[in-house]
Amino acid sequence: MPPRERLAAARLYLVCDARPLGFLRAALRGGVDLVQLRDKALDDGGLVAAARAFRTAADEAGALFILNDRPDLVAACGADGVHVGQDDEPPAAARAAVGPDRIVGCSTHAPAQADAADADPDVDYLAVGPVHATPTKPGRPAAGIGYVDYAAEHVTKPWFAIGGLDARTLPVAVAHGARRAVVVRAITEAADPEAAARTLRTVLEAAVAGARA
């Protein structure tokens, strides 16, 4: 199945730095179906080397592998796509670099940005947040739960709530319309990443099932 088609069914998105294959396998077993390599400390060679574990784990689990902020390295890393922020290259440039068949995701922090990304033919999915302030994005103020409400009502493309989401805060985001979520520390700092992922996935799946009922 092409990456874009698999994206439609994705629910739980893990963003992390370079990690061992065992950690990635555990997170994917728990229910992560989209994993992003985001490691600002690595040079180009380091990213390509780190990507091997991500690609292997994603292939084993039938999951998607996204590279953060480096459309120029997507092919070398064997990634399914790239994620760009508001201060990175525009989606059109990312699309030109990765081609028509890979995924381009875009961070958004306010309704106007969501509207622009939703209308942009080069964007496949949106990240919506941060719902809560988070140390993974220092200096970025929280967009708040109201932004989740806005996305639930207006965004037509797949979108993922992001920012300070964990087993305690995710149910609130779900109650406001989130059906997909990006997490970092909720899994990377967990003693048992598989169990942590499974708990989060259960919350999301319950929301999807409830919406269909």
N, C-alpha and C positions, 0 to 999 in steps of 0.2 A: 504494500500500500504506500503511495507517495507520502512524503512528510506532511504536506498540507492537509491531506485527508486524515492522517493520524492525529493531527493537532486538534481537530474538531472533538475528538473523544478524550483529550487530555484533561486531567483534573488537578493533579498535584505536581508542582514544579519546584524542583530543588535547585538553588543557586549556591555554589560553593567554590572554594579554592581547590588547588590540586589535592587529590585524595587518593588513597590506596584503592586498588580494585575491590578489596574485601568490603570496605565501607560503602562503595557505590553499589555493589551487589546487594548489600543488606538494605539500603534505602529503597532500591528498586523492588526488591521482594516485598517490602512493606506497602508499596502502592505508588511510589513516585513513577510518573510516566513521561517526564520531561526533565532533563538535567542540564544545567548550564555551568560551564567552566568560566569562572571569573576570578582571575588571580593577577592583580596588578604588580605583584613582586617578580613575576617571571618575564624573561626576555622572549623573543620570538621562538628560539630553539627550545626553551623551557616549556612554553605553551604547547608546542607541537609534541614534545615528549609526554607531557601530562595528559594530553588529549587521548593518548592510546588507551589508557584505562577507561576513560569515559566512553570511548567508542566501543570498546569491548563489552563493557557492562550494558550499555544501551542496546547493542545488538542481541545480547543474550536474553534481555528482558522484552525485546520488541518496543523499546522506548525511543524517544527522540533526544538527540544531543545538540545543544546550542552553544555557540561560542559568544562570549561577551565582547562587544565593542571592537572586534577585529575582523571585519569582512574580508580583508586581504589575506587572512590566515585560515579562512573557513575550509578551503579546499585542502590545504596542507594538513589540517587537523582532522579531516574527514567528517566535519560537522554537518548536521542537517540544516543549519541555518545560523543566523547571527541576531543578537539583541543589541539595539542602540538606544542611547539616552537622548534627552533633549539637547545636550551639549556635545554630542558626538556627530559623526557624519550624518547627513539627512538620509531618510529611508531610500530615496531615489539613488543615492550614491552606493548605499549598501546593496540594493537590488542589482545595480550594474555590476558590482563586484562578485556577488554570489550566484547570479543567474536566475532564470525564471522559475526553477523547480524547487529551490531551497526556501526556507522560512526566513522572514524578516519580522522581528518583534520590536516594539517601541515602548519606552517608558513614557507615561503621562502623569501629570500631577494636578491638573485642573480641567474643568469642563471644556474650555476652548481647545486644549491640547488633545483631549479625547475626541472631540468632534473632528479635528484635523486628521488625526490618525485613523479614525473610523472611515473617513472619506478618501484617504490616501490609497491608491491602488497598489502601492508598493509595500504596504503594511499588512501582515497576516494576523497579528494578534497584538493586544495592548496589555501593558501592566498598569494597574490603576492604584495609585497611592503616593506616598506611604500612608496607609490607614492610620498607623501610629508612628510616632517618632522612633527611630531605630539607630543603634550605633553602627550598623553596616552602611548607613548613609549619613555620616556626621554633617550637621549643618542644614540638612534638609528638613524643613518643618512638616509636620503631619498634615496631610490633606484632609483627614477626618473621615468619619463614617458617612457623612453627607455625600462625599464623592463616590462612595460605593453605591449609594442610592441613585445618584445621577447616572452612573454607568449602567446599572441594572435597568433603568428606564430608557436610556437613549442609545447605548452602544450596541451595534448589530454584529460586530466581529467577535471572535473569541476574546475574552478579557480575563485577566487574573488579578485578583486583589493582592496587594503586596504591602509589607511594612509592619513589623511587630506582630505577625500572626503566629499563634501557637495553639495548643490544645485549649487554652483558656479564652483566647480572644477570637479564634476562628469562628466559633458558633455565632458570635455577634455579627460578624461580617456576613455570614451565611444568612442570618435573619434579615439582613438588609439587601439580599439579592445576589451575593457572590456565590458562584457555582464552581469556580476555579481559584486556586490560591498559589502564590509563590511563598516559599519559606526558606530561611537560611538557618538561623540558630536553633529553631525548633527541632531540627534533625542533626545539624552538625555538632551541637553541644549535648546531644542526648546520650545517655549511657548505653542505650539500646536503640540505634537508629532505625532498625527494622520496625520495632514496636512503636516508636514515635511516628514513623511514616504511616503505619497502619491506623493509628488513632486518628490522624488528620484525614486520611483517605475516607475513613468511615463517616466522619462528619460531612464531608463533601458528597459522598454517595447517597447518604440519607437525604440531603437537601435535593439532589437531583431526582431521587425516587419520589420524594414528596411533591415536587413540582409536576411530575408526570401523572400522579394519582388523580 
